[in-house]
């Protein structure tokens, strides 16, 4: 499915919310049984990890309205007691003014009361009950005052509530530990355009993992700022970007001491129904925490920011945790606080806006995250070489969405062959017109779905491709090749 990346129009200055309280050291335990904590990670090792849906990029301050309050007026101390009896709490039936079963009164009959009369009577009874209660309370206090020594007033204090203790694996505990390692990123292009997004600390050297579409506007001479949950801002620079993966690494120019990278989980072990916690800056509201579950795995997603015809592809984790413009690049955590994905795209309700601006739609419970196993492999390559490496099969396929498979095109564009001579597909015997229906055991229904699956692997991986040619199904083994850098 095709989606739009959730980008955010940049405010004049990012909001700085209150400073969260960091949780104690160690990875928080789950509610049922505490798993072993994740170790500190001084660096990250490079390790690996059906139609496509359009998604929207993940922008200031939202006005808060404080409700007013008005207290009821109490009875005067010298008011007569007891108070007059309250009006009946039930409507009078039969047209009279008496109680139940009372014969109708003589004289002209009043018009039938509207159904709202019952509501008014009940409300009147409630209000009267409140007045009577207040009268009784005053009378009791007056008696206590008369019986006290010296006739002085008596003050009754409410008991203090017991101290609130949160379990180590609660959402509050997980969020409290993670928030100091999450930053709001403000990207400003030389021409003034830009946006805001989210990132998280990747290692102690000051590298931050985020989405490419969050920092793309500042990649060529623009300004990048990372704001921590305590409100402190640091200048940053782009280390490397992978447009196809929608992954980028930035680095703090003058990183503070004591940085705590978030622990990375294993996205291959995630199960549908697992709890999730998303942290980000939706619509510029930094340090926002939302919760949900894993709704689906291996969801093929082709996402774009609406500013170009270039898409990124992912075999995504789908979550119903609320993700909005500004959440892009933020961590998707499991119940233990380990990163299992990087929030990247949402499915808008009615088209939604593209790469920033007030027209962007918000969450409808369909959010997509890049699996962390894939993101950390890309990040390691970007830190090492500054450019991405993509696994390829050496064939151009049709990018039409929805169908019976991914069809190898008749040509590769620009006069080049669709099947690269001596490439992986050519060596396996694949030809133009072949329809790829499975990649290993994953069904393939379109070109974007095929690319999403290919990019979850590494160059050199051996995979099995199922295809049809002239109505006959066949299988071949293919060793993935590689392409360095993004095509422009």
HUUR-V115462 format. One record per backbone hydrogen bond with DSSP energy under -0.5 kcal/mol. CO is the residue of the C=O (numbers start at 0). NH is the residue of the N-H. Records with the same first field share a line. If there is no record, write none. Layout:
CO = NH  NH
//
This chain:
0 = 52  301
2 = 303
3 = 345
4 = 6
5 = 57  325  327
7 = 195
14 = 16
19 = 21
32 = 29  34
39 = 41
41 = 203
44 = 46
49 = 444
51 = 1
52 = 1  301
53 = 2  3
54 = 303
55 = 4  345
56 = 5  6
57 = 325
63 = 65
64 = 66
75 = 78
90 = 92
92 = 95
94 = 109
98 = 101
113 = 116
114 = 117  118
115 = 119
116 = 120
117 = 121
118 = 122
119 = 123
120 = 124
121 = 125
122 = 126
123 = 127
124 = 128
125 = 129
126 = 130
127 = 131
128 = 132
129 = 133
130 = 134
131 = 135
132 = 136
133 = 137
134 = 138
135 = 139
136 = 140
137 = 141
138 = 142
139 = 143
140 = 144
141 = 145
142 = 146
143 = 147
144 = 147
147 = 150
148 = 151
153 = 155
154 = 156
162 = 164
163 = 165
166 = 169
169 = 173
170 = 174
171 = 175
172 = 176
173 = 177
174 = 178
175 = 179
177 = 180
178 = 181
180 = 200
182 = 184  198
183 = 226
184 = 186  196
185 = 224
186 = 194
187 = 222
188 = 191
192 = 188
193 = 9
194 = 186
196 = 184
198 = 182
199 = 208
200 = 261
202 = 205
205 = 251
206 = 201  202
207 = 249
208 = 199
209 = 247
210 = 213  214
211 = 214  215
214 = 217
215 = 218
217 = 221
218 = 220
222 = 187
223 = 235
224 = 185  226
225 = 227  233
226 = 183
227 = 230
231 = 227
233 = 225
234 = 252  253
235 = 223
236 = 250
239 = 248
240 = 387
241 = 245  246
243 = 312
246 = 241
247 = 209
248 = 238  239
249 = 207
250 = 236
251 = 254
255 = 258
258 = 260
262 = 338
264 = 266
265 = 268
266 = 269
270 = 273
273 = 293
275 = 291
276 = 332
277 = 289
279 = 287
280 = 283
281 = 284
283 = 14  285
284 = 281  287
287 = 279
289 = 277
291 = 275
292 = 294  319
293 = 272
295 = 317
297 = 299
298 = 315
299 = 52
300 = 302  313
301 = 2
302 = 311
303 = 4
304 = 354
311 = 302
313 = 300  315
315 = 298  317
316 = 368
317 = 294  295
318 = 366
323 = 326
324 = 282
325 = 280
326 = 329
327 = 197
329 = 342
330 = 278  332
331 = 339  340
332 = 276
333 = 336
337 = 333
338 = 264
339 = 371
340 = 331  342
341 = 369
342 = 328
343 = 5
344 = 367
345 = 3  55  347
353 = 355
356 = 359
364 = 366
365 = 346
366 = 318
367 = 343  344
368 = 316
369 = 341
370 = 373  374
371 = 375
372 = 376
373 = 377
374 = 378
375 = 379
376 = 380
377 = 381
378 = 382
379 = 383
380 = 384  385  386
381 = 385
385 = 240
387 = 484
389 = 482
391 = 480
392 = 424
393 = 419
395 = 408
399 = 446
404 = 406
405 = 435
406 = 397
407 = 432
412 = 415
415 = 411  412
417 = 395  419
419 = 422
422 = 426
423 = 427
424 = 428  429
425 = 428
430 = 433
433 = 407  435
434 = 436  467
435 = 405
436 = 443
437 = 439  465
438 = 441
440 = 442
441 = 438
444 = 404
445 = 449
446 = 450
447 = 451
448 = 452
449 = 453
450 = 454
452 = 455
453 = 456
457 = 460
460 = 462  479
462 = 464  477
463 = 439
464 = 475
465 = 436  437
466 = 473
467 = 434
468 = 471
471 = 468
473 = 466
475 = 464
477 = 462  479
479 = 459
480 = 391
482 = 389
//
